[in-house]
Amino acid sequence: MKKLFLLLLVVYSCTTATTETEEETTEILDKTVRIEIDTTLENDAVQIAYYDYLTDAHILEQHIFEYDSSGNAITKVITLDDYDFRYIEGEVYRNNPISDQLSLKIYVDDELVVDESKTGDGSEYINISFNYDILIGESI
């Protein structure tokens, strides 16, 4: 009986327990990302910088707002179709210390994920930076 017990102990201690860990992965496929920029200032121009996953480059462009017949700014919309990159990153800013409001909204598949507005005090430049992680669903 002792020999059997000893043999079982040796065999058990020589075998390694293998447990498979299943990683939960979520893929980001074919998302539609929409970036909307708005202003309350007449004749406003803003700088827009964002990462373009298709060209693997950071895009920097100046946008001069157009206005409707009532004098309201027409929202600048950037749509990124079939978006499969994990992060949405960039910034929107003015190159002057104007005190009017600047707004940014980001949608992923029509769900609002970033909604930020800033109003300057006339002495600082307004800058709205964004870095949103689609996989975990939050700004980082």
C-alpha positions, 0 to 999 in steps of 0.5 A: 500500500505504501508503494502504491501511494508513493508511486501515485505521489511520484506520478502526480508530482511529475505531471504538470497541470495544464489549464487553458486560459481563454482570452476575451478579445473584441475586434474593432471592425467596420465602425463609423466614426463621426467627428463634429466641430462647432463654434459660436463665433462669426467668421471663425477658423479653427485648426483640426488635427487627427490621426488618419488610420488609412494613410497612417498619418496625422492630418492637420487642416484649417477649417473656415466655417460657413454660415446659414442664412440665420448667421449660425455656423454650419457644423464641420463633420469629418466621417471616417467609414470602415474604421478599424483602428482602436483609438480616435485621437487629435485636437481642435483649437484656435490660433487666437485667444477669442472668448467664444465657445468651441465644441467637439462631439465624436460619435462611434456608430451613431453613439455619442462618446465624446462631448466637450465644449470650451469657452475662452476668457480672452487671454488663452487659446482654446484647445480641445484634445481627444484620445478615445479608446474604442475597445474599452469605451472611454477617453484616455 
